[in-house]
Structure formats: C-alpha cells, structure tokens
C-alpha cells in the first residue's frame, strides 16, 4: 500500500494562524538576518510554503548553523538522540 497524503497532512490546526494575524505576511519576517550559533524557534508561516520544514518540528528550538542555499539557513535541532539539519527560510523562524 502507498502512503496517503503529503507533507502537510493532518496539520489543519497546527499550522493555522491566529484570527488577528491572518492576511499579508510581514516584510520584516522576510528580511530577518541570523548569525551562526544564534537560537531560533521554528514557527511556520502557513501562507508561505517555500523552504518550510516538516510539521513535526513545529515549535522546536534550534541553533543556526550557517547560511545556505540563497536566503535559507541551516538550523540544527536534536530529535531524540539524533542531530538533524533543516534548511529553513527566515520567514519560518523567530529569534529567542
């Protein structure tokens, strides 16, 4: 049998925005800059799907590794005992 559904399966409430925050995306979120070693929280911007991580990492805290692939950054998080590298657009991250 094949797996049914895609990467955003069962995320209706998880990736939904608050009622007051719906609408245009903040330009400030696009222009954020991060330095290596800085801690960030992964918060998906549901209206912008490019370079979005898998929903299981939503709300996690990670460290910025280095700038990669155009505007995206490498975020290093620990998933159990395994260290994982995600490539995330700045619109999906918040500084801590």
N, C-alpha and C positions, 0 to 999 in steps of 0.2 A: 504494500500500500504506500501511496505517496502522502507526504505531509500536506495538510490542508492549511492554507493561509500564508501570509507573508510576514515581513519583519515587524509590522505594526499590529499584528493580530492580538485581540483582547486588550487593547490599550485605550478604549474609549474614555474612561475616567482618568486613567493615569497620566495621559499626555494632554488632557483638556486644560484650557486656560480658565482663569477666574473670570467671572462675568464682566467685571470692570476693566480687565486688561485685554479684552478682545479688540481686534481692529488692526491698525497698522503696526508694523514692527518698529521698534525704536532704532534709529540710526546709530545711537550711542553703542548699542549692543554689537553692531557690525564692526565698529571701529575700535573696539577694545584691544589693548595690547597686553601681552603677558610675558613675564620673564621666566627663564628656566628655574625650577625649584619652587615656584610660587604655587600655593594651594588653591584649587578651584572646586566649586560644586557643579556637578552636571545637572542642568535643568534644561530640558528640551524645549525649544521654541517650535511648537506644533505647526505653525504656519510656514516654516522654512525647513524643507526635508533634506537639503543637501548636507552631506557630512554629518548626519545625525547618527548617534551611536545606537546600539541595541537597547530596547526599553528596560531590560533587566538591570542596566547600570544607572537608571534614573534616580537622582538624589544622592548618588555616591560622591565622595570627596577623593580627589586625586591630585597628583603633582604634575606640573608642566615639565615635559622632557625637553623638547626642542621644537622650533618652528619647522613645519614640514609642508610639502605639497601646496604651495601657493599661500592661501590665507589660513589654512588649518594648522593646528598644533597637535603635538603628540602628548597625550595625557596618560600617565602611568597610574594604574589602580591595582589594588590587591583583591582578587576574587577568591576567597578562601585562603589557600596557601599558595596560589598561583599568581604571579605578577603578570598583568596584561597591559598591552599598549593599545590605546584607542586613538584614532585620528579624528579630531572634532573641530568643527567650525566655532569661532568665538561667540557666535550668537547663542550657542547652546551651553555656555559656561558663565558662571558668576564668580567673582573674586571673593575670597574669605578674609 
